[in-house]
Amino acid sequence: MNIDLIERRLQELLKEERSLRSKLDIRNIKYNKNEWAPSTSEVILNDHEIVIEGNETTHCYLSYLEKNNSFDIKPSTSIFPKLNLYNRLFVDFKGEVLGECDIKLFIITYSQGQKAETHWLDINNHGEIDINNVDDMRISLRIQGNGTILLDSITLKPLFDFFYNNTKNGENTTPRRKTRQLKVAMVVDEFTYESFKYECEAIYLSPNNWLETLQETEPDFFFCESAWSGKDPDTREWKGKVYSSINFKKENRTELLNIIRYCNENQITTVFWNKEDPTHFDDKVHNFVDTALKFDYIFTTSEECVVRYKEEYGHKKVYPLMFAVQPKHFNPIESYERTDDIVFSGSYYKQHPIRCEEMERIFDLIIQQDEQNLIVYNRQSENQDENHIFPERFKPYLRPRVPYTRLDKAYKGSKYAININTEVNSKTMFARRVFELIASNTLVISNYSKGLEWHFGELLFLLDVNNQEESKRVISKLKETNYHQHRLKALRYVLKNHTYEKRMEYILDIIGVNSERKESEVCMVIFSKNGNEIEGAISLFENQNFPNKKLLIVLTEENSIETARYVVNYASENIFLLDLHYFNKYNRSLEDVIDADYVSFMDTEFDYGSNYLSDMILNYTYLSNETVVTKKLECKPYTFVNEGLLHASIFPRSALKYYEFNINGEFIKRLFQCGYTVFNCDEFNVLYPEGKREINPVSINI
């Protein structure tokens, strides 16, 4: 019996069935007011139009075929009865908008009765979304502002990919691009350019050749920030060309205004990020607000300024956007032996006297501590402007400016660093330095800030500069804290929540640019020989808080009847069982049966903390995908090594091509010899079997 021929014939029959079904399963939805349910009385459903009145600041929703607008609830009426047969959904959204309102079509997908993903599309656009593993969906219109909507049609066409298809040369027919393939035109300063260039195809615009650049590259959108000079701090080609000023007798933003005009004429969305809010919001000498108002979307570092843009200037599309960190630049990879010095990298701003006073008090406090030394990397060391000259008493502690691209080395030279905030009353505006220091695995001392307390709490060491004794107590606490545990908690928080990858996705979500995104998935592999060990493996699996995980249990006893019984009793959507007999009989390998991005061999004889998997995966935000991440407890954390323990490691699926069932103990060493780098991360959340006699497993769970 030729199993391959049978499988091929089954695929052909399935293809024919799905092709026929796909032709029947097209939905062309025309407007019928009886089929839509609004979330608020501000939405009026007339026979031929949708009218929105009195909706100034919030979004309202219209759900199709559903009486509620709670998207967490699975729809009661299915648009497609067999949606799980398909892989992709083509969506076309047509209509006309009269007035000042923004409308988007939301497509919410569900899997196993739970909300899966939310996609959206601007009016008069079309696109495709991935509906693999989706069994239901609903659609809704999201509206902001007031106006009238003439809904022409919403076309939904499910599509599917075949295992055997006619695609030539393996070409990809899916039009959606990954976020990092999106082309973004930029007018930004050095720090922002270096931060975002890894998250998209960053196209920097110069005042001299912006037109040629835009015509050649056709960007997906234009991103401009409250730039002071442009990405080159030496040539400063955008100096005085982004903000307006009462000191300028004529328009100084000619190039920028022409860029905006070109984008408007060519349907290129324009985005402005005002990182000078709230300090410069009312500044008429450096008036970035006036510039921001000319863009389609405004993002501000100050959440408190959002309402001011809307109420004082009438701009509808305004959103908060905090600073973040780029882990490719700032990460915990150790460069040197860290000292106990306390470092600061920044500037002195005499025009901000309160900031200067708080900075000086903190510096004086540090200097008074005999056992510690202060090091100040002066960002304005080459600037003779008296506004940026530190007081004479700090001269012995000053060092020259460190370029932004090498600043991480300065941060990693010490265990501790200082942050100084100019703005202390904003919930979202504080120095990007905080994110960068934490990502560099450096503990942060800072003057108080509402935003820092709100977002970081006890992960930082906040000083009340008006209370000398309390500040001394905080410094003492800094020295007494468990340095390694504390920095891991802070690092985990920042890499999970505050990277420029997250910020880019947030921007794209708001401006409605679709991109392909995929959360990393991990497959745990555990060898078991009986029911007790299987239950132990499942318990270990369920204890891991990483959400996108699967478990493959490899049964070492070759007993087909027992295997079948175990499969019936224990297998589920994310738990799979195979025995060694399967791999031997069908000449299969682990690479053949695992489709996750990363693989982690684990062992029930080890103890693993609940954050083990999630922490291991976070290391790939700054490491290449040709890296094995391990926990080699006898080696220095956050350094590269040449071997590791298989059951305390994680690696990309591609490494499985080197795996053989009889080389478990030497596998990581083999990967190193094959060209993979091996990175030893933190020392927590794993306990070797031999360590259980000496260490309480609870103590390693951080």
URTA-V508297 format. One record per pair of residues at least 12 apart in sequence whose C-alpha atoms are under 7 Angstrom apart, sorted by the first residue. I is the first residue (numbers start at 1). GAP is how many residues later the second one is. D is the distance in whole Angstrom. If there is no record, write none. Layout:
{{I & GAP & D} {I & GAP & D}}
This chain:
{{15 & 147 & 7} {22 & 136 & 6} {22 & 137 & 6} {25 & 132 & 7} {25 & 133 & 7} {26 & 130 & 6} {26 & 131 & 5} {26 & 132 & 7} {27 & 128 & 6} {27 & 129 & 5} {27 & 130 & 6} {28 & 125 & 7} {28 & 126 & 6} {28 & 127 & 4} {28 & 128 & 6} {29 & 124 & 5} {29 & 125 & 5} {29 & 126 & 6} {30 & 122 & 6} {30 & 123 & 5} {30 & 124 & 7} {31 & 120 & 6} {31 & 121 & 7} {31 & 122 & 7} {33 & 12 & 6} {33 & 13 & 7} {33 & 14 & 6} {35 & 29 & 6} {35 & 30 & 5} {36 & 26 & 6} {36 & 27 & 5} {36 & 28 & 5} {36 & 29 & 6} {37 & 25 & 5} {37 & 26 & 5} {37 & 27 & 7} {37 & 29 & 7} {37 & 30 & 6} {37 & 31 & 7} {38 & 23 & 6} {38 & 24 & 4} {38 & 25 & 7} {39 & 21 & 6} {39 & 22 & 5} {39 & 23 & 6} {39 & 30 & 6} {40 & 20 & 7} {42 & 12 & 6} {42 & 13 & 6} {48 & 102 & 7} {49 & 99 & 7} {49 & 100 & 6} {49 & 101 & 5} {49 & 102 & 7} {50 & 98 & 6} {50 & 99 & 5} {50 & 100 & 7} {51 & 96 & 6} {51 & 97 & 5} {51 & 98 & 6} {52 & 94 & 5} {52 & 95 & 5} {52 & 96 & 6} {53 & 93 & 5} {53 & 94 & 7} {54 & 92 & 7} {55 & 89 & 7} {55 & 90 & 5} {55 & 91 & 6} {56 & 89 & 5} {58 & 86 & 6} {59 & 83 & 6} {59 & 84 & 6} {59 & 85 & 5} {60 & 82 & 6} {60 & 83 & 5} {60 & 84 & 7} {61 & 79 & 6} {61 & 80 & 5} {61 & 81 & 5} {61 & 82 & 6} {62 & 78 & 5} {62 & 79 & 5} {62 & 80 & 7} {63 & 76 & 6} {63 & 77 & 4} {63 & 78 & 7} {64 & 75 & 6} {64 & 76 & 6} {65 & 12 & 7} {72 & 43 & 6} {74 & 36 & 7} {74 & 39 & 6} {74 & 40 & 7} {75 & 63 & 6} {78 & 58 & 7} {83 & 51 & 7} {83 & 52 & 5} {83 & 53 & 6} {84 & 49 & 6} {84 & 50 & 5} {84 & 51 & 5} {86 & 45 & 7} {86 & 46 & 7} {86 & 72 & 6} {86 & 73 & 6} {86 & 74 & 5} {87 & 43 & 6} {87 & 44 & 5} {87 & 45 & 5} {87 & 72 & 6} {87 & 73 & 5} {87 & 74 & 6} {88 & 40 & 6} {88 & 41 & 6} {88 & 42 & 5} {88 & 43 & 5} {88 & 44 & 7} {88 & 70 & 6} {88 & 71 & 5} {88 & 72 & 6} {89 & 39 & 5} {89 & 40 & 5} {89 & 41 & 7} {89 & 42 & 7} {89 & 67 & 7} {89 & 68 & 6} {89 & 69 & 4} {89 & 70 & 6} {90 & 37 & 6} {90 & 38 & 4} {90 & 39 & 7} {90 & 66 & 6} {90 & 67 & 5} {90 & 68 & 6} {91 & 35 & 5} {91 & 36 & 5} {91 & 37 & 6} {91 & 64 & 6} {91 & 65 & 5} {91 & 66 & 7} {92 & 33 & 6} {92 & 34 & 4} {92 & 35 & 7} {92 & 62 & 6} {92 & 63 & 5} {92 & 64 & 7} {93 & 30 & 5} {93 & 31 & 5} {93 & 32 & 6} {93 & 33 & 6} {93 & 60 & 6} {93 & 61 & 5} {93 & 62 & 7} {94 & 29 & 6} {94 & 30 & 4} {94 & 57 & 7} {94 & 58 & 5} {94 & 59 & 5} {94 & 60 & 6} {95 & 28 & 6} {95 & 29 & 6} {95 & 55 & 6} {95 & 56 & 4} {95 & 57 & 5} {95 & 58 & 7} {96 & 53 & 6} {96 & 54 & 5} {96 & 55 & 7} {97 & 51 & 6} {97 & 52 & 5} {97 & 53 & 6} {98 & 49 & 6} {98 & 50 & 5} {98 & 51 & 6} {99 & 47 & 6} {99 & 48 & 4} {99 & 49 & 6} {100 & 45 & 6} {100 & 46 & 6} {100 & 47 & 6} {101 & 42 & 7} {101 & 43 & 5} {101 & 44 & 4} {101 & 45 & 5} {101 & 46 & 6} {102 & 41 & 6} {102 & 42 & 5} {102 & 43 & 6} {103 & 19 & 7} {103 & 20 & 7} {103 & 38 & 7} {103 & 39 & 6} {103 & 40 & 5} {103 & 41 & 7} {104 & 16 & 6} {104 & 17 & 6} {104 & 18 & 5} {104 & 19 & 6} {104 & 37 & 6} {104 & 38 & 5} {104 & 39 & 7} {105 & 15 & 5} {105 & 16 & 5} {105 & 17 & 6} {105 & 35 & 6} {105 & 36 & 5} {105 & 37 & 6} {106 & 12 & 7} {106 & 13 & 6} {106 & 14 & 4} {106 & 15 & 7} {106 & 33 & 6} {106 & 34 & 5} {106 & 35 & 6} {106 & 36 & 7} {107 & 12 & 5} {107 & 13 & 6} {107 & 30 & 7} {107 & 31 & 6} {107 & 32 & 5} {107 & 33 & 7} {108 & 29 & 6} {108 & 30 & 5} {108 & 31 & 6} {109 & 25 & 6} {109 & 27 & 6} {109 & 28 & 4} {109 & 29 & 7} {110 & 24 & 6} {110 & 25 & 6} {110 & 26 & 5} {110 & 27 & 6} {111 & 22 & 6} {111 & 23 & 5} {111 & 24 & 5} {111 & 25 & 7} {120 & 392 & 7} {121 & 391 & 7} {122 & 390 & 7} {176 & 339 & 6} {176 & 340 & 6} {177 & 338 & 5} {177 & 339 & 5} {178 & 337 & 5} {178 & 338 & 5} {178 & 339 & 6} {179 & 20 & 7} {179 & 21 & 6} {179 & 336 & 5} {179 & 337 & 6} {179 & 338 & 7} {180 & 19 & 5} {180 & 20 & 4} {180 & 21 & 6} {181 & 19 & 6} {181 & 20 & 6} {182 & 18 & 5} {182 & 19 & 6} {182 & 38 & 6} {183 & 17 & 6} {183 & 18 & 5} {183 & 19 & 6} {183 & 20 & 7} {183 & 36 & 5} {183 & 37 & 5} {184 & 16 & 7} {184 & 17 & 6} {184 & 18 & 5} {184 & 19 & 6} {184 & 35 & 5} {184 & 36 & 6} {184 & 37 & 5} {184 & 38 & 6} {184 & 39 & 7} {185 & 17 & 6} {185 & 18 & 5} {185 & 19 & 6} {185 & 20 & 7} {185 & 34 & 6} {185 & 36 & 6} {185 & 37 & 5} {185 & 38 & 6} {186 & 16 & 7} {186 & 17 & 6} {186 & 18 & 5} {186 & 19 & 6} {186 & 36 & 6} {186 & 37 & 5} {186 & 38 & 6} {187 & 17 & 6} {187 & 18 & 6} {187 & 36 & 7} {187 & 37 & 5} {187 & 38 & 7} {187 & 43 & 7} {188 & 36 & 6} {188 & 37 & 5} {188 & 39 & 5} {188 & 42 & 5} {188 & 43 & 6} {189 & 38 & 5} {189 & 39 & 7} {189 & 40 & 6} {189 & 41 & 4} {189 & 42 & 4} {190 & 40 & 6} {190 & 41 & 4} {190 & 42 & 6} {190 & 43 & 7} {191 & 213 & 7} {193 & 38 & 6} {195 & 131 & 5} {195 & 305 & 7} {196 & 304 & 6} {199 & 302 & 6} {199 & 305 & 7} {207 & 48 & 6} {220 & 48 & 7} {221 & 47 & 5} {221 & 48 & 5} {221 & 49 & 6} {222 & 46 & 7} {222 & 47 & 6} {222 & 48 & 5} {222 & 49 & 6} {223 & 47 & 6} {223 & 48 & 5} {223 & 49 & 6} {224 & 47 & 6} {224 & 48 & 5} {224 & 49 & 6} {225 & 47 & 5} {225 & 48 & 4} {225 & 49 & 6} {226 & 16 & 7} {226 & 47 & 6} {226 & 48 & 5} {226 & 49 & 6} {226 & 50 & 7} {226 & 62 & 6} {227 & 15 & 6} {228 & 12 & 7} {241 & 12 & 5} {242 & 14 & 7} {243 & 43 & 6} {243 & 44 & 5} {243 & 45 & 5} {243 & 48 & 6} {244 & 42 & 6} {244 & 43 & 5} {244 & 44 & 7} {244 & 46 & 7} {245 & 39 & 6} {245 & 40 & 4} {245 & 41 & 6} {245 & 42 & 6} {246 & 38 & 6} {246 & 39 & 6} {247 & 38 & 6} {269 & 27 & 6} {270 & 25 & 5} {270 & 26 & 5} {270 & 27 & 6} {271 & 24 & 6} {271 & 25 & 6} {271 & 26 & 5} {271 & 27 & 6} {272 & 20 & 6} {272 & 23 & 6} {272 & 25 & 6} {272 & 26 & 5} {272 & 27 & 6} {273 & 25 & 6} {273 & 26 & 5} {273 & 27 & 6} {274 & 14 & 7} {274 & 25 & 6} {274 & 26 & 5} {274 & 27 & 6} {275 & 25 & 6} {275 & 26 & 5} {277 & 23 & 6} {277 & 24 & 6} {277 & 25 & 5} {278 & 24 & 6} {278 & 27 & 7} {279 & 144 & 7} {293 & 22 & 7} {297 & 20 & 5} {297 & 21 & 6} {298 & 19 & 6} {298 & 20 & 5} {298 & 21 & 6} {299 & 19 & 6} {299 & 20 & 5} {299 & 21 & 5} {299 & 22 & 6} {300 & 19 & 6} {300 & 20 & 5} {300 & 21 & 5} {301 & 19 & 6} {301 & 20 & 5} {301 & 21 & 5} {301 & 127 & 6} {301 & 128 & 5} {302 & 18 & 6} {302 & 124 & 6} {302 & 126 & 5} {302 & 127 & 5} {303 & 17 & 5} {303 & 124 & 7} {303 & 125 & 6} {304 & 122 & 7} {306 & 12 & 6} {306 & 13 & 6} {306 & 14 & 7} {322 & 106 & 6} {322 & 107 & 6} {323 & 109 & 5} {324 & 108 & 6} {324 & 111 & 6} {324 & 174 & 5} {324 & 175 & 5} {324 & 176 & 6} {325 & 110 & 5} {325 & 111 & 5} {325 & 173 & 6} {325 & 174 & 5} {325 & 175 & 6} {326 & 173 & 6} {326 & 174 & 6} {327 & 112 & 7} {327 & 294 & 6} {327 & 295 & 5} {328 & 294 & 5} {329 & 79 & 7} {330 & 78 & 5} {330 & 106 & 6} {330 & 109 & 6} {330 & 110 & 5} {331 & 108 & 5} {331 & 109 & 5} {331 & 291 & 7} {332 & 107 & 6} {332 & 108 & 5} {332 & 109 & 5} {332 & 306 & 6} {333 & 305 & 5} {333 & 306 & 6} {334 & 78 & 7} {334 & 304 & 6} {334 & 305 & 6} {335 & 74 & 7} {335 & 77 & 7} {336 & 77 & 6} {337 & 76 & 7} {338 & 74 & 7} {338 & 75 & 5} {338 & 76 & 4} {338 & 77 & 6} {339 & 74 & 6} {339 & 75 & 5} {339 & 76 & 6} {340 & 32 & 6} {340 & 74 & 6} {340 & 75 & 6} {340 & 76 & 7} {341 & 31 & 6} {341 & 32 & 5} {341 & 33 & 6} {341 & 34 & 7} {341 & 73 & 6} {341 & 75 & 7} {342 & 31 & 6} {342 & 32 & 5} {342 & 33 & 6} {342 & 72 & 7} {342 & 74 & 5} {342 & 75 & 5} {342 & 76 & 7} {343 & 31 & 6} {343 & 32 & 5} {343 & 33 & 6} {343 & 73 & 7} {343 & 74 & 5} {343 & 75 & 6} {344 & 31 & 6} {344 & 32 & 5} {344 & 33 & 6} {344 & 73 & 6} {344 & 74 & 5} {344 & 75 & 7} {345 & 31 & 6} {345 & 32 & 5} {345 & 33 & 6} {345 & 34 & 7} {346 & 31 & 7} {346 & 32 & 6} {346 & 33 & 5} {347 & 31 & 6} {347 & 32 & 5} {347 & 33 & 6} {347 & 41 & 7} {348 & 40 & 5} {348 & 41 & 6} {348 & 42 & 6} {349 & 38 & 6} {349 & 39 & 5} {350 & 37 & 5} {350 & 38 & 6} {351 & 36 & 7} {355 & 66 & 7} {355 & 67 & 5} {358 & 107 & 6} {359 & 61 & 6} {361 & 104 & 7} {362 & 103 & 7} {374 & 23 & 6} {375 & 22 & 5} {375 & 23 & 6} {376 & 21 & 6} {376 & 22 & 5} {376 & 23 & 6} {377 & 21 & 6} {377 & 22 & 5} {377 & 23 & 6} {377 & 24 & 5} {377 & 25 & 7} {378 & 20 & 6} {378 & 21 & 6} {378 & 22 & 6} {378 & 23 & 5} {379 & 22 & 5} {379 & 23 & 7} {380 & 21 & 7} {381 & 19 & 6} {381 & 20 & 6} {408 & 32 & 7} {411 & 26 & 6} {411 & 29 & 7} {411 & 31 & 7} {412 & 28 & 6} {412 & 30 & 7} {415 & 27 & 5} {415 & 28 & 6} {416 & 26 & 5} {416 & 27 & 5} {416 & 28 & 6} {417 & 25 & 7} {417 & 26 & 6} {417 & 27 & 5} {417 & 28 & 6} {418 & 26 & 6} {418 & 27 & 5} {418 & 28 & 6} {419 & 14 & 7} {419 & 15 & 7} {419 & 25 & 7} {419 & 26 & 6} {419 & 27 & 5} {420 & 26 & 6} {420 & 27 & 6} {421 & 26 & 7} {424 & 24 & 7} {424 & 25 & 4} {424 & 26 & 6} {425 & 24 & 6} {425 & 25 & 5} {426 & 24 & 6} {426 & 25 & 6} {427 & 23 & 6} {427 & 24 & 4} {427 & 27 & 7} {428 & 23 & 5} {429 & 22 & 7} {430 & 21 & 7} {435 & 59 & 7} {438 & 52 & 6} {438 & 53 & 6} {439 & 52 & 5} {439 & 55 & 7} {441 & 46 & 6} {441 & 50 & 6} {442 & 45 & 7} {443 & 44 & 6} {444 & 16 & 6} {444 & 17 & 6} {445 & 15 & 6} {445 & 16 & 5} {445 & 17 & 6} {446 & 15 & 6} {446 & 16 & 5} {446 & 17 & 6} {447 & 15 & 6} {447 & 16 & 5} {447 & 17 & 7} {447 & 18 & 7} {448 & 14 & 5} {448 & 15 & 6} {448 & 16 & 6} {459 & 31 & 6} {461 & 13 & 7} {492 & 123 & 7} {495 & 123 & 7} {520 & 28 & 7} {520 & 77 & 6} {521 & 27 & 5} {521 & 28 & 6} {521 & 75 & 5} {521 & 76 & 5} {521 & 77 & 6} {522 & 26 & 6} {522 & 27 & 5} {522 & 28 & 6} {522 & 74 & 5} {522 & 75 & 6} {522 & 76 & 5} {522 & 77 & 6} {523 & 26 & 6} {523 & 27 & 5} {523 & 28 & 6} {523 & 29 & 7} {523 & 73 & 6} {523 & 75 & 6} {523 & 76 & 5} {523 & 77 & 6} {524 & 26 & 6} {524 & 27 & 5} {524 & 28 & 6} {524 & 75 & 6} {524 & 76 & 5} {524 & 77 & 6} {524 & 78 & 7} {525 & 26 & 6} {525 & 27 & 5} {525 & 28 & 6} {525 & 75 & 6} {525 & 76 & 5} {525 & 77 & 6} {526 & 26 & 6} {526 & 27 & 5} {526 & 28 & 6} {526 & 75 & 6} {526 & 76 & 5} {526 & 77 & 6} {527 & 26 & 6} {527 & 27 & 5} {527 & 28 & 6} {527 & 29 & 7} {528 & 25 & 7} {528 & 26 & 6} {528 & 27 & 5} {528 & 28 & 6} {529 & 26 & 5} {529 & 27 & 5} {529 & 28 & 6} {536 & 68 & 6} {537 & 67 & 6} {543 & 67 & 6} {544 & 66 & 5} {544 & 67 & 6} {544 & 68 & 7} {544 & 69 & 7} {545 & 65 & 6} {545 & 66 & 6} {546 & 67 & 6} {546 & 68 & 5} {550 & 24 & 5} {550 & 25 & 6} {551 & 23 & 6} {551 & 24 & 5} {551 & 25 & 6} {552 & 23 & 6} {552 & 24 & 5} {552 & 25 & 6} {553 & 23 & 6} {553 & 24 & 5} {553 & 25 & 6} {554 & 23 & 6} {554 & 24 & 5} {554 & 25 & 5} {554 & 26 & 7} {555 & 23 & 6} {555 & 24 & 4} {555 & 25 & 6} {556 & 23 & 6} {556 & 24 & 6} {558 & 21 & 6} {558 & 22 & 6} {558 & 23 & 6} {563 & 16 & 7} {590 & 66 & 7} {591 & 65 & 5} {591 & 66 & 6} {596 & 57 & 7} {597 & 55 & 6} {597 & 56 & 6} {598 & 52 & 7} {598 & 53 & 6} {598 & 54 & 4} {598 & 55 & 5} {599 & 51 & 6} {599 & 52 & 6} {599 & 53 & 6} {599 & 54 & 6} {600 & 49 & 6} {600 & 50 & 5} {600 & 51 & 7} {601 & 45 & 6} {601 & 46 & 5} {602 & 45 & 5} {602 & 46 & 7} {603 & 44 & 6} {605 & 84 & 6} {606 & 81 & 6} {606 & 82 & 5} {606 & 83 & 5} {607 & 79 & 6} {607 & 80 & 5} {607 & 81 & 7} {607 & 90 & 7} {608 & 77 & 5} {608 & 78 & 5} {608 & 79 & 6} {609 & 76 & 4} {609 & 77 & 6} {609 & 91 & 7} {609 & 92 & 4} {609 & 93 & 7} {610 & 91 & 7} {611 & 74 & 7} {612 & 73 & 5} {616 & 13 & 7} {616 & 34 & 7} {625 & 27 & 7} {626 & 50 & 5} {626 & 51 & 7} {627 & 24 & 7} {627 & 49 & 5} {627 & 50 & 5} {627 & 51 & 6} {627 & 52 & 7} {628 & 21 & 7} {628 & 22 & 6} {628 & 23 & 5} {628 & 48 & 7} {628 & 49 & 6} {628 & 50 & 5} {628 & 51 & 6} {629 & 20 & 6} {629 & 21 & 5} {629 & 22 & 6} {629 & 49 & 6} {629 & 50 & 5} {629 & 51 & 6} {629 & 52 & 7} {630 & 14 & 6} {630 & 18 & 6} {630 & 19 & 4} {630 & 20 & 6} {630 & 48 & 7} {630 & 49 & 6} {630 & 50 & 5} {630 & 51 & 6} {631 & 17 & 6} {631 & 18 & 6} {631 & 49 & 5} {631 & 50 & 6} {631 & 51 & 7} {631 & 52 & 6} {632 & 12 & 6} {632 & 13 & 7} {632 & 48 & 6} {633 & 50 & 6} {637 & 43 & 6} {637 & 44 & 5} {637 & 45 & 5} {637 & 46 & 7} {638 & 41 & 7} {638 & 42 & 5} {638 & 43 & 5} {638 & 44 & 6} {639 & 40 & 6} {639 & 41 & 5} {640 & 38 & 6} {640 & 39 & 4} {640 & 40 & 6} {641 & 37 & 6} {641 & 38 & 6} {641 & 39 & 6} {642 & 27 & 7} {642 & 30 & 6} {642 & 36 & 6} {643 & 25 & 6} {643 & 26 & 5} {643 & 29 & 7} {643 & 35 & 7} {644 & 24 & 6} {644 & 25 & 7} {645 & 23 & 7} {646 & 18 & 7} {646 & 19 & 7} {646 & 21 & 7} {646 & 22 & 6} {684 & 16 & 5} {684 & 17 & 7} {684 & 18 & 7} {685 & 15 & 5} {685 & 16 & 5} {685 & 17 & 6} {686 & 14 & 7}}
